[in-house]
Amino acid sequence: MQIQYLDGPRLRRALLAACDYAKQQRTELNRINVFPVPDGDTGTNLALTVQSIADHLQSKNDRAVSVVAHEAAQGAVLGARGNCGMMLSHFLLGFAEAVASSTRISTGEFSAALHSGTERLYAALERPVEGTILTVMRDTASAAAGPDTPDFVPLLTHIVGEARRSLAGTPELLPVLKKAGVVDAGAKGFVSLLEGVMLFVRGDLSSLMSYRTGDGSVEAVAEAEYAPNEEQFQFCTEALVRGSELPSQETVQEVLRHHGDSLIVIRAAEVLKVHLHTDGPEEVFEYLKGLGVLVTHKAEDMRAQHAAIKRAAQGHITLARRPVTIVTDSACDLPEEVTRAHGIHVTPLSLVDGEQTYRDGVDMTATDFHHQLESGGDLLTTSQPSPAAFTDTFTNAADEGEALVGVLAASTISGTFGSAEAAAAGFDRVPIHLVDSRGASLLEGMLVLKAAELAELGHAPDDIVLELRRIRSQSGILFTVGDYARLVASGRVSSNQALLGQFLRINPILGLRPDGSVTAFGKGFGRRGARARLMRLLRDQIPRHAKQLRFGVVHVGCEHMVGEISSEIREEYGDHIEILSAPATPVIATHTGIGTWGVAFLVED
């Protein structure tokens, strides 16, 4: 086989194969992760990062290598988790910049692009550490510049061999690796990406069967001490900011370098991504809020993660774990960026169209569903996930957590909670704690997000459950219905009620009580009247002296309302108030129709 050039389709297929193979190494990479912190999550972080790359490439069929390289880099930036994910993102951005005007590239141009990726990464790091993914990327780029061949096949074989040799030498450069008897986990993840490409090109698994680098074990990772004299900070902090006037990468680095270490900043177009180990994550988030829209943010207690690994070793469990992993269902309406950032496992509900069944958020997005409603098609019905679907979710989540906390759609409006209970009753790998959110859409979603944040801070499952119940008792969601036809079709109101309501231009305002029941809170005359009435009701629902608030704005086919309502909320509660937004879950949209919008609120005081 000879490959004389690399174009868009070839690069896309190679990257998809690389991502798929790298994801398969998650458990091993977690087990050997001892640097910079022995927190056992490099494999998980890399898997989430490359999954984002793969998702960005799935629907891209461009002929130009420049377009595919750009999409891969953007996917990496948006999904980047941990040091390894951030470093890979910089590398791919540098690669994409080098081929930005190319439809296809030769081996020489490919080698130059690898070098460009490495240069960008080195330039982005304040204190480059050898013996990590950085070293292996540099050695790989150097190896690519060696052979003078126009054929990608021997070139790939050569650089994979050199990358493996570089990886095997990482313990000689980092004493902590040598002491633990492992290679660097991030570097091994990068090598696995290269190996995935080689497997794809050769179609040969046997070439990897005898290759091992000293896998290590959970015991070796657990024995690697969390050294406070080397790692002074407690929280692995990450954030993604969007904005049209973001400061430069260097400006953000200059501000944040005084807040901790392991700082990596990416500025790519209108996106800013930050990774930092710090003791003051809230200060970091406040700074970032002033730069643009803080889309995602997390602060994970690395010491709690290391303690979980030690417990796993003492119990002779073969997986490195986090204390708690969060699971939910797709009725939560959390944006994909949020679920990716926090490693939340989502079980999709089902949408049924005659004989055809779609998985919510997988086969059909909420926006796709809204478009179908606008076209006036048949009324789709919704169905809760089966116990088997939840068992699959629990199984995947159990690879990461000592315990699971599931925050699910209200049992009063869906059978989802009962389905999860049935699955949990027969699941014995890890303890499962289920929470009836007594909500849906972003009311459920913000409770899910709160659960993830508490888990990242090291809170015990029982404490998370109690805190969610406390918060839910003083939180809620209000929405105004846009389409009587859907309410009639779903049996929620009679034809006579609908005719009267339309004649009088009455827009009902519905909401969920603390017990999860759907209740009429009031009505407005016309759309303006309904909006004013809903916002007054919202103010009445929120305690006057509440300070810790979050909001969510949901809509069914009326995205313009998000900006308008968000502005009104910020005028009332402050510019820095956190507001999530999303198209409403089909569970709500199918019954309420186009033009529906609402506001969820969380009171955390």
Backbone torsions as a table, in degrees:
resi	resn	phi	psi	omega
1	MET	NA	135.6	175.5
2	GLN	-126.2	137.0	176.2
3	ILE	-126.5	109.4	-173.0
4	GLN	-92.3	-16.5	-178.7
5	TYR	-151.5	161.6	178.3
6	LEU	-121.4	116.5	176.7
7	ASP	-112.9	-171.8	-176.9
8	GLY	-58.9	-54.4	-179.5
9	PRO	-58.8	-39.6	-179.9
10	ARG	-67.7	-42.2	178.6
11	LEU	-65.1	-40.8	179.7
12	ARG	-60.3	-48.2	-178.8
13	ARG	-64.7	-38.9	179.4
14	ALA	-64.8	-42.9	-179.6
15	LEU	-67.6	-38.6	177.9
16	LEU	-63.2	-40.8	177.1
17	ALA	-65.0	-40.8	179.3
18	ALA	-62.5	-44.8	-179.4
19	CYS	-63.5	-42.3	-178.6
20	ASP	-63.3	-43.4	-178.9
21	TYR	-69.1	-40.5	-179.4
22	ALA	-63.1	-37.6	179.2
23	LYS	-62.2	-31.5	-179.8
24	GLN	-68.6	-15.5	-178.1
25	GLN	-93.5	7.3	-172.3
26	ARG	-54.1	-51.3	-175.3
27	THR	-61.3	-45.4	-179.3
28	GLU	-63.1	-42.7	-179.4
29	LEU	-65.1	-38.9	175.4
30	ASN	-60.2	-39.9	-174.9
31	ARG	-69.4	-27.7	-177.0
32	ILE	-104.0	10.0	-175.9
33	ASN	-80.1	99.7	179.2
34	VAL	-120.0	-6.2	-178.0
35	PHE	-136.4	141.3	0.4
36	PRO	-76.1	-16.1	178.4
37	VAL	-133.4	134.9	178.8
38	PRO	-77.8	69.1	-176.4
39	ASP	-110.2	4.4	168.9
40	GLY	60.4	36.4	-178.2
41	ASP	-129.3	9.2	-179.3
42	THR	-61.0	-41.5	179.5
43	GLY	-63.0	-42.8	178.3
44	THR	-65.1	-44.6	179.9
45	ASN	-62.5	-43.1	179.6
46	LEU	-66.8	-41.0	180.0
47	ALA	-60.5	-42.1	179.5
48	LEU	-68.5	-37.1	179.1
49	THR	-65.8	-48.1	-177.1
50	VAL	-72.4	-26.2	174.8
51	GLN	-64.5	-37.9	176.4
52	SER	-64.7	-39.6	176.3
53	ILE	-61.0	-47.9	-178.5
54	ALA	-61.7	-41.5	179.4
55	ASP	-62.2	-38.0	178.8
56	HIS	-68.7	-27.5	-175.7
57	LEU	-92.4	-15.4	-172.8
58	GLN	-54.9	-43.1	-174.4
59	SER	-100.8	8.5	-177.8
60	LYS	-94.6	117.8	-179.8
61	ASN	-120.4	29.5	-177.4
62	ASP	-67.5	146.6	179.2
63	ARG	-79.7	-24.6	-174.0
64	ALA	-84.1	132.5	177.9
65	VAL	-64.1	-29.7	-179.4
66	SER	-63.4	-41.1	-178.5
67	VAL	-67.5	-44.8	-179.2
68	VAL	-65.4	-42.5	178.8
69	ALA	-62.3	-41.0	178.6
70	HIS	-63.3	-44.8	-179.6
71	GLU	-64.8	-39.0	177.9
72	ALA	-62.7	-42.9	179.5
73	ALA	-65.3	-42.3	179.1
74	GLN	-64.3	-41.1	176.9
75	GLY	-61.0	-39.6	178.9
76	ALA	-65.0	-45.0	-179.0
77	VAL	-61.3	-47.9	-176.3
78	LEU	-67.7	-31.3	-177.8
79	GLY	-102.7	3.6	-173.2
80	ALA	-59.0	129.7	176.4
81	ARG	-128.8	133.6	173.8
82	GLY	71.2	176.5	178.6
83	ASN	-57.4	-45.3	-174.8
84	CYS	-65.0	-41.0	-180.0
85	GLY	-66.7	-40.1	178.3
86	MET	-66.6	-41.0	178.9
87	MET	-66.1	-41.8	177.6
88	LEU	-61.5	-38.1	179.4
89	SER	-61.8	-47.2	177.9
90	HIS	-59.8	-43.0	179.7
91	PHE	-59.7	-46.1	-179.0
92	LEU	-69.5	-33.1	175.6
93	LEU	-64.0	-43.1	177.2
94	GLY	-63.7	-40.5	176.9
95	PHE	-60.8	-47.0	-178.1
96	ALA	-63.0	-39.3	178.7
97	GLU	-62.5	-36.2	-177.8
98	ALA	-70.1	-26.2	-178.0
99	VAL	-112.2	21.6	-170.5
100	ALA	-60.7	-24.4	-177.8
101	SER	-112.6	16.9	-172.1
102	SER	-106.5	139.1	171.4
103	THR	-87.2	-39.5	174.1
104	ARG	-144.6	156.9	-178.1
105	ILE	-131.7	155.2	176.9
106	SER	-91.6	177.9	177.6
107	THR	-62.7	-37.9	179.3
108	GLY	-64.8	-42.0	178.6
109	GLU	-69.0	-33.5	176.0
110	PHE	-64.1	-44.6	179.0
111	SER	-61.5	-41.1	179.0
112	ALA	-64.6	-36.0	179.8
113	ALA	-68.4	-38.5	175.0
114	LEU	-60.6	-41.8	178.8
115	HIS	-64.0	-39.9	178.6
116	SER	-62.9	-39.7	177.5
117	GLY	-61.8	-43.3	179.7
118	THR	-66.2	-40.8	179.5
119	GLU	-62.5	-42.1	179.6
120	ARG	-62.9	-41.3	-179.4
121	LEU	-64.4	-47.2	179.8
122	TYR	-58.8	-40.9	-178.2
123	ALA	-66.4	-25.8	-175.9
124	ALA	-84.2	-15.2	-174.6
125	LEU	-98.8	131.4	179.9
126	GLU	-75.0	-39.0	-179.2
127	ARG	-131.5	81.0	179.6
128	PRO	-60.4	135.3	-179.6
129	VAL	-114.6	122.2	178.4
130	GLU	-79.4	153.1	-176.4
131	GLY	94.4	13.6	-179.2
132	THR	-120.8	-169.2	176.6
133	ILE	-55.2	-31.1	179.1
134	LEU	-59.0	-47.5	-179.5
135	THR	-61.5	-45.5	-177.0
136	VAL	-68.3	-36.6	175.6
137	MET	-62.5	-43.6	179.9
138	ARG	-64.4	-45.5	-179.6
139	ASP	-65.0	-34.6	177.6
140	THR	-65.0	-44.4	179.4
141	ALA	-64.2	-40.2	177.9
142	SER	-64.1	-40.9	179.6
143	ALA	-63.7	-36.6	-178.2
144	ALA	-65.7	-27.0	-178.9
145	ALA	-80.9	-6.2	-174.5
146	GLY	-76.5	-68.8	-173.1
147	PRO	-70.2	137.1	177.7
148	ASP	-95.2	82.6	-177.9
149	THR	-135.0	140.6	177.1
150	PRO	-86.3	-1.4	-173.8
151	ASP	-103.4	126.3	-178.8
152	PHE	-69.3	-25.5	-175.5
153	VAL	-65.4	-55.1	177.1
154	PRO	-65.9	-31.2	177.8
155	LEU	-62.5	-44.8	-179.7
156	LEU	-63.6	-42.7	178.6
157	THR	-59.7	-40.5	-179.0
158	HIS	-66.9	-47.4	-174.9
159	ILE	-71.8	-30.9	175.8
160	VAL	-65.9	-41.7	177.8
161	GLY	-61.8	-42.4	179.2
162	GLU	-68.6	-37.3	178.4
163	ALA	-63.6	-39.5	178.0
164	ARG	-64.3	-41.4	179.3
165	ARG	-65.0	-40.5	177.6
166	SER	-62.8	-42.8	178.9
167	LEU	-60.8	-44.4	-178.6
168	ALA	-62.1	-22.8	-179.0
169	GLY	-90.8	-3.0	-177.6
170	THR	-61.4	-34.5	178.3
171	PRO	-63.3	-24.9	179.1
172	GLU	-75.0	-18.1	-178.8
173	LEU	-98.9	-21.5	-179.5
174	LEU	-127.0	108.0	-177.2
175	PRO	-56.1	-34.1	-178.2
176	VAL	-63.6	-32.4	176.7
177	LEU	-70.4	-43.0	-178.9
178	LYS	-64.2	-40.5	179.0
179	LYS	-62.3	-38.8	-179.0
180	ALA	-83.1	-12.9	179.9
181	GLY	73.5	34.4	-178.9
182	VAL	-134.2	164.4	170.3
183	VAL	-91.9	171.2	-180.0
184	ASP	-69.8	130.7	-174.8
185	ALA	-67.2	-44.3	179.3
186	GLY	-62.6	-40.8	178.5
187	ALA	-64.3	-41.0	178.5
188	LYS	-64.9	-34.8	176.5
189	GLY	-62.8	-40.7	177.9
190	PHE	-64.4	-42.1	178.0
191	VAL	-62.1	-37.1	179.4
192	SER	-64.3	-32.0	175.2
193	LEU	-63.9	-45.1	177.7
194	LEU	-63.5	-40.9	179.4
195	GLU	-63.8	-36.5	177.9
196	GLY	-61.7	-38.8	176.5
197	VAL	-65.0	-44.0	-179.7
198	MET	-62.6	-41.4	176.9
199	LEU	-59.6	-42.6	-179.2
200	PHE	-63.0	-44.9	-177.7
201	VAL	-67.1	-42.2	-176.6
202	ARG	-85.3	-28.0	-172.2
203	GLY	63.3	35.2	-171.8
204	ASP	-133.5	112.2	177.6
205	LEU	-83.5	-23.7	-172.0
206	SER	-64.7	-24.7	-177.4
207	SER	-67.2	-18.0	-179.7
208	LEU	-102.9	-8.3	-171.1
209	MET	-63.4	-33.8	-176.0
210	SER	-96.2	0.7	-175.8
211	TYR	-91.8	120.3	176.8
212	ARG	-139.8	150.2	-177.5
213	THR	-117.0	13.7	-173.9
214	GLY	85.7	81.7	-168.8
215	ASP	-62.0	-30.2	-173.2
216	GLY	77.0	-175.4	179.9
217	SER	-151.0	170.7	178.0
218	VAL	-62.4	-29.7	178.5
219	GLU	-65.5	-40.7	-180.0
220	ALA	-63.9	-41.6	178.7
221	VAL	-66.0	-42.0	-179.1
222	ALA	-64.4	-32.0	-179.4
223	GLU	-76.7	-16.3	176.5
224	ALA	-75.0	112.0	-172.9
225	GLU	-71.4	146.3	172.0
226	TYR	-79.5	95.8	-169.9
227	ALA	-84.6	107.7	-178.4
228	PRO	-64.4	-22.7	178.8
229	ASN	-76.8	-18.5	178.2
230	GLU	-103.2	-46.1	177.4
231	GLU	-108.6	98.5	-172.2
232	GLN	-84.3	-13.4	-170.6
233	PHE	-111.5	154.9	-168.8
234	GLN	-99.6	-33.1	-169.2
235	PHE	-112.0	126.6	170.8
236	CYS	-81.9	109.6	-171.5
237	THR	-109.8	130.8	179.2
238	GLU	-136.8	148.3	-179.3
239	ALA	-155.2	152.5	175.7
240	LEU	-127.4	127.3	-178.9
241	VAL	-121.6	138.2	173.8
242	ARG	-114.8	145.3	177.6
243	GLY	177.9	155.5	-178.8
244	SER	-88.6	-13.6	-178.7
245	GLU	-129.2	48.6	-179.5
246	LEU	-72.3	146.5	176.5
247	PRO	-70.7	171.0	-179.8
248	SER	-70.9	162.4	177.5
249	GLN	-59.1	-40.6	-178.1
250	GLU	-66.4	-36.9	179.1
251	THR	-63.8	-44.7	-179.9
252	VAL	-66.2	-40.6	177.6
253	GLN	-59.8	-42.3	-178.0
254	GLU	-62.5	-37.3	179.6
255	VAL	-73.5	-45.5	-169.9
256	LEU	-84.8	-15.0	-178.7
257	ARG	-63.1	-20.0	-179.6
258	HIS	-87.3	-1.9	-176.6
259	HIS	-102.7	-3.8	-178.8
260	GLY	167.3	-153.4	177.2
261	ASP	-138.6	-171.1	-174.2
262	SER	53.1	37.9	-177.2
263	LEU	-78.9	127.1	171.6
264	ILE	-134.8	126.9	179.3
265	VAL	-122.3	136.5	175.3
266	ILE	-123.1	127.4	170.7
267	ARG	-117.1	115.7	-179.4
268	ALA	-134.7	106.1	-178.8
269	ALA	56.3	-119.4	-177.0
270	GLU	-99.8	26.0	179.7
271	VAL	-125.3	136.3	174.7
272	LEU	-124.7	125.5	179.4
273	LYS	-120.1	134.5	-175.8
274	VAL	-129.2	137.1	171.7
275	HIS	-128.6	131.8	-176.4
276	LEU	-157.7	137.4	169.2
277	HIS	-93.2	123.6	-172.6
278	THR	-152.4	164.5	171.6
279	ASP	-102.0	-5.0	-178.8
280	GLY	-127.1	65.4	-177.5
281	PRO	-60.9	-35.3	-178.1
282	GLU	-64.0	-35.9	177.0
283	GLU	-64.2	-39.7	178.5
284	VAL	-63.7	-45.7	-178.5
285	PHE	-64.1	-38.5	179.0
286	GLU	-63.0	-41.0	177.2
287	TYR	-61.9	-45.4	-176.8
288	LEU	-67.7	-32.1	177.3
289	LYS	-60.1	-29.1	180.0
290	GLY	-78.5	-6.5	-177.8
291	LEU	-96.6	-24.8	-176.4
292	GLY	175.2	-153.1	178.7
293	VAL	-88.2	117.9	178.7
294	LEU	-79.7	96.6	-172.2
295	VAL	-75.0	-46.6	177.4
296	THR	-138.5	150.5	173.9
297	HIS	-157.1	143.3	177.9
298	LYS	-148.5	151.5	176.0
299	ALA	-135.5	109.2	-174.0
300	GLU	-106.4	129.5	-178.7
301	ASP	-76.1	105.4	-175.6
302	MET	-70.6	-29.4	178.7
303	ARG	-69.1	-36.8	176.4
304	ALA	-65.1	-37.8	177.3
305	GLN	-63.3	-44.6	-179.2
306	HIS	-64.9	-37.1	177.2
307	ALA	-63.1	-36.7	178.2
308	ALA	-65.1	-37.2	178.1
309	ILE	-64.3	-42.1	178.7
310	LYS	-61.8	-41.2	178.2
311	ARG	-64.3	-37.7	178.5
312	ALA	-62.8	-41.7	179.7
313	ALA	-65.0	-41.8	-179.8
314	GLN	-65.3	-29.4	178.4
315	GLY	-91.5	7.1	179.3
316	HIS	58.0	37.8	174.9
317	ILE	-90.4	137.1	-171.0
318	THR	-87.6	4.7	-179.3
319	LEU	-118.8	138.8	170.6
320	ALA	-76.8	138.2	-170.1
321	ARG	-133.5	162.7	166.6
322	ARG	-96.7	159.9	179.8
323	PRO	-61.2	-44.6	-175.4
324	VAL	-141.7	136.1	172.1
325	THR	-115.8	143.0	-175.9
326	ILE	-102.8	135.8	174.7
327	VAL	-125.4	153.9	179.1
328	THR	-155.0	-167.0	177.0
329	ASP	-125.1	167.2	-172.5
330	SER	-72.8	-7.6	175.9
331	ALA	-69.6	-8.1	-176.9
332	CYS	-73.2	-19.5	176.9
333	ASP	63.2	16.0	177.5
334	LEU	-68.1	133.7	176.1
335	PRO	-58.2	149.4	-177.9
336	GLU	-59.1	-34.8	179.0
337	GLU	-59.5	-35.7	-178.7
338	VAL	-73.0	-46.0	-178.8
339	THR	-65.7	-35.7	176.3
340	ARG	-64.5	-46.6	-175.1
341	ALA	-60.2	-34.9	-175.6
342	HIS	-103.5	2.7	179.4
343	GLY	63.0	36.5	-179.9
344	ILE	-82.2	132.8	-179.5
345	HIS	-93.8	123.7	-173.6
346	VAL	-113.3	126.7	175.2
347	THR	-96.9	121.2	-176.0
348	PRO	-76.2	139.6	167.1
349	LEU	-73.6	171.4	-179.7
350	SER	-111.0	142.8	173.3
351	LEU	-113.0	129.0	-173.2
352	VAL	-114.8	122.8	178.0
353	ASP	-124.7	89.0	-176.0
354	GLY	65.3	-117.2	179.6
355	GLU	-89.3	-8.2	-175.8
356	GLN	-96.9	134.0	177.3
357	THR	-119.0	132.8	179.2
358	TYR	-117.9	144.7	173.9
359	ARG	-88.1	123.4	-178.8
360	ASP	-60.3	125.5	178.8
361	GLY	83.5	-9.4	178.7
362	VAL	-112.7	-62.4	178.7
363	ASP	-87.2	-24.3	178.7
364	MET	-147.4	126.1	178.6
365	THR	-85.1	168.2	176.9
366	ALA	-60.3	-39.3	179.5
367	THR	-65.2	-41.3	175.7
368	ASP	-57.9	-42.5	-179.4
369	PHE	-64.2	-41.0	178.3
370	HIS	-61.9	-40.6	177.8
371	HIS	-61.3	-38.2	178.7
372	GLN	-66.3	-37.9	176.2
373	LEU	-63.3	-41.3	-179.4
374	GLU	-63.3	-32.2	-178.5
375	SER	-75.7	-7.0	177.6
376	GLY	75.9	24.9	-180.0
377	GLY	-72.2	-179.5	179.7
378	ASP	-60.7	151.8	179.2
379	LEU	-70.4	117.2	175.3
380	LEU	-80.7	146.4	175.5
381	THR	-104.4	160.7	179.8
382	THR	-115.4	153.4	-179.6
383	SER	-141.3	140.7	179.2
384	GLN	-68.5	157.7	176.3
385	PRO	-62.7	150.0	177.0
386	SER	-75.7	159.7	173.2
387	PRO	-55.2	-34.7	179.3
388	ALA	-64.5	-37.9	178.2
389	ALA	-63.9	-41.0	177.4
390	PHE	-67.4	-36.4	177.3
391	THR	-60.5	-40.9	176.6
392	ASP	-61.3	-44.0	179.2
393	THR	-63.7	-45.2	179.4
394	PHE	-60.5	-39.6	-178.9
395	THR	-63.1	-46.4	179.2
396	ASN	-65.6	-42.0	-178.4
397	ALA	-68.1	-32.1	-178.5
398	ALA	-67.5	-17.8	174.6
399	ASP	-68.4	-15.6	-174.1
400	GLU	-114.8	-22.2	-171.9
401	GLY	-128.2	145.7	173.1
402	GLU	-65.7	-30.1	179.2
403	ALA	-145.2	157.9	178.5
404	LEU	-116.1	141.1	169.5
405	VAL	-119.3	120.2	179.5
406	GLY	-105.0	124.4	177.8
407	VAL	-113.4	115.7	-164.7
408	LEU	-127.9	163.1	-178.7
409	ALA	-58.5	150.2	-175.6
410	ALA	-53.8	132.5	177.1
411	SER	-67.2	-15.4	179.4
412	THR	-77.8	-18.3	-178.0
413	ILE	-122.7	-5.0	-177.8
414	SER	-153.6	152.1	175.7
415	GLY	-86.9	10.2	-176.7
416	THR	-59.1	-45.0	-177.4
417	PHE	-62.1	-42.4	178.8
418	GLY	-63.7	-36.8	178.1
419	SER	-65.4	-40.3	178.0
420	ALA	-66.9	-38.6	177.5
421	GLU	-60.9	-42.0	179.8
422	ALA	-63.1	-40.5	179.0
423	ALA	-68.6	-41.1	-178.3
424	ALA	-64.8	-33.0	-178.2
425	ALA	-62.5	-28.8	-179.2
426	GLY	-104.5	13.7	-176.4
427	PHE	-109.1	122.3	-173.7
428	ASP	-122.8	8.9	-178.3
429	ARG	-71.0	-42.9	178.5
430	VAL	-143.7	158.4	175.8
431	PRO	-65.2	143.0	177.9
432	ILE	-122.7	129.7	178.8
433	HIS	-117.3	117.1	-176.7
434	LEU	-103.5	139.8	178.7
435	VAL	-122.7	122.6	171.7
436	ASP	-78.9	109.5	-176.1
437	SER	-67.5	-15.9	-174.0
438	ARG	49.7	36.8	-178.6
439	GLY	-155.5	-178.9	174.4
440	ALA	-153.6	175.7	-178.5
441	SER	53.2	-142.9	-172.0
442	LEU	-74.2	-11.6	169.4
443	LEU	-65.6	-48.9	173.4
444	GLU	-61.9	-44.2	-175.6
445	GLY	-61.4	-41.3	180.0
446	MET	-69.9	-30.3	173.4
447	LEU	-68.4	-38.4	175.7
448	VAL	-61.3	-45.6	-179.8
449	LEU	-62.9	-41.7	177.9
450	LYS	-62.1	-40.9	177.4
451	ALA	-60.3	-41.9	179.8
452	ALA	-63.9	-41.4	-179.5
453	GLU	-65.3	-42.1	177.6
454	LEU	-64.2	-40.6	178.6
455	ALA	-62.4	-41.6	-179.7
456	GLU	-65.7	-25.5	178.3
457	LEU	-87.5	1.0	174.3
458	GLY	91.5	14.3	179.4
459	HIS	-70.5	146.2	179.3
460	ALA	-72.0	152.8	-178.8
461	PRO	-54.4	-45.4	-179.0
462	ASP	-61.8	-38.5	179.1
463	ASP	-67.2	-37.9	177.6
464	ILE	-62.5	-44.9	179.9
465	VAL	-60.1	-46.6	-179.1
466	LEU	-63.5	-40.8	-179.3
467	GLU	-67.3	-39.5	178.3
468	LEU	-63.5	-40.5	179.0
469	ARG	-65.6	-38.7	178.0
470	ARG	-63.3	-47.1	-178.7
471	ILE	-64.6	-42.1	-178.2
472	ARG	-62.3	-31.9	-177.2
473	SER	-64.9	-16.9	-178.7
474	GLN	-123.6	20.5	-178.7
475	SER	-125.7	173.2	-178.9
476	GLY	-176.6	-170.9	177.7
477	ILE	-147.6	139.1	176.6
478	LEU	-125.9	141.7	177.5
479	PHE	-149.3	150.8	177.6
480	THR	-109.5	136.3	-171.6
481	VAL	-84.9	137.2	-176.0
482	GLY	-102.0	-14.9	-170.5
483	ASP	-145.0	107.6	178.6
484	TYR	-65.4	-29.3	-176.5
485	ALA	-59.5	-39.2	-179.5
486	ARG	-70.9	-35.7	177.5
487	LEU	-65.3	-38.4	177.9
488	VAL	-67.4	-46.5	-177.9
489	ALA	-61.6	-33.0	-178.5
490	SER	-85.7	-5.4	179.4
491	GLY	84.0	9.1	-177.7
492	ARG	-74.1	-33.4	175.7
493	VAL	-136.2	160.4	-179.9
494	SER	-84.1	165.5	178.0
495	SER	-62.3	-40.0	-179.8
496	ASN	-64.8	-41.4	177.9
497	GLN	-63.0	-39.6	-179.6
498	ALA	-65.8	-42.8	179.1
499	LEU	-62.0	-42.9	179.7
500	LEU	-65.4	-43.1	-180.0
501	GLY	-63.4	-41.8	179.4
502	GLN	-66.9	-40.3	-179.5
503	PHE	-62.6	-41.8	-178.1
504	LEU	-87.8	0.5	-178.2
505	ARG	56.1	43.8	179.2
506	ILE	-89.6	127.2	174.7
507	ASN	-111.0	107.2	-179.6
508	PRO	-68.9	146.5	175.3
509	ILE	-113.6	116.6	-177.2
510	LEU	-110.3	166.8	177.7
511	GLY	-167.5	178.5	179.2
512	LEU	-111.8	125.2	176.3
513	ARG	-72.0	167.6	177.4
514	PRO	-57.0	-24.7	177.9
515	ASP	-86.9	0.7	177.9
516	GLY	91.4	0.2	-179.6
517	SER	-79.3	143.4	176.7
518	VAL	-81.2	127.0	-174.1
519	THR	-135.9	145.2	172.2
520	ALA	-78.2	119.4	-179.3
521	PHE	-94.4	-18.4	-179.1
522	GLY	165.9	-165.5	178.7
523	LYS	-154.2	157.9	175.9
524	GLY	-130.8	154.2	179.6
525	PHE	-98.5	111.7	-175.2
526	GLY	79.7	168.3	-175.6
527	ARG	-67.9	-38.4	179.1
528	ARG	-66.4	-42.3	179.3
529	GLY	-63.9	-39.3	179.2
530	ALA	-65.5	-39.2	179.2
531	ARG	-64.0	-48.1	-179.4
532	ALA	-62.1	-40.4	-179.4
533	ARG	-66.5	-42.5	-179.7
534	LEU	-62.6	-42.2	-177.9
535	MET	-68.8	-32.8	174.8
536	ARG	-67.0	-42.0	177.7
537	LEU	-61.8	-38.0	179.1
538	LEU	-61.2	-47.2	179.4
539	ARG	-61.0	-37.6	179.7
540	ASP	-66.9	-30.7	-177.1
541	GLN	-76.0	-24.3	-173.5
542	ILE	-96.1	126.3	178.2
543	PRO	-54.0	139.0	-172.1
544	ARG	-59.4	-36.1	-174.7
545	HIS	-100.5	14.3	179.3
546	ALA	-65.4	135.9	-179.4
547	LYS	-116.1	-33.8	-178.4
548	GLN	-95.1	93.4	-174.7
549	LEU	-125.9	149.2	167.1
550	ARG	-137.5	155.6	179.6
551	PHE	-132.0	156.2	172.7
552	GLY	-134.9	132.5	178.5
553	VAL	-112.7	121.3	-177.7
554	VAL	-117.2	155.2	-178.6
555	HIS	-151.4	159.0	172.5
556	VAL	-120.4	96.5	176.3
557	GLY	68.0	22.4	177.0
558	CYS	-138.9	63.5	-173.8
559	GLU	-61.1	-25.4	-180.0
560	HIS	-59.5	-25.2	-179.3
561	MET	-68.5	-24.2	-176.9
562	VAL	-61.0	-50.5	-179.8
563	GLY	-64.2	-41.6	-178.2
564	GLU	-64.8	-47.8	-177.8
565	ILE	-70.7	-37.3	178.2
566	SER	-61.9	-40.0	178.2
567	SER	-63.2	-41.2	179.8
568	GLU	-65.7	-39.3	178.3
569	ILE	-63.9	-42.7	-177.9
570	ARG	-68.3	-34.0	175.7
571	GLU	-61.7	-35.5	-177.0
572	GLU	-82.6	-39.1	-169.0
573	TYR	-118.3	1.6	175.8
574	GLY	111.5	149.0	-175.4
575	ASP	-65.5	-28.2	-173.7
576	HIS	-95.4	9.8	179.4
577	ILE	-65.1	142.4	-177.7
578	GLU	-83.0	125.1	180.0
579	ILE	-130.8	117.6	171.2
580	LEU	-90.5	155.9	175.0
581	SER	-142.8	151.1	-178.1
582	ALA	-168.1	153.4	167.6
583	PRO	-68.8	141.3	-173.1
584	ALA	-68.8	143.9	177.2
585	THR	-55.3	145.8	176.1
586	PRO	-55.1	-25.9	178.0
587	VAL	-57.4	-37.6	176.9
588	ILE	-88.1	-46.8	-172.0
589	ALA	-60.4	-36.9	-176.3
590	THR	-66.7	-23.4	-179.1
591	HIS	-98.4	-19.5	-172.9
592	THR	-110.8	-27.4	174.5
593	GLY	83.8	173.1	-178.6
594	ILE	-62.2	140.5	179.4
595	GLY	99.3	-8.8	176.8
596	THR	-73.4	140.3	172.8
597	TRP	-149.7	161.3	-177.8
598	GLY	-161.5	172.0	179.9
599	VAL	-130.1	125.3	172.2
600	ALA	-100.9	147.4	179.5
601	PHE	-138.7	143.8	178.2
602	LEU	-122.1	124.9	176.8
603	VAL	-107.4	113.3	-173.5
604	GLU	-103.4	-4.4	179.8
605	ASP	-56.5	NA	NA
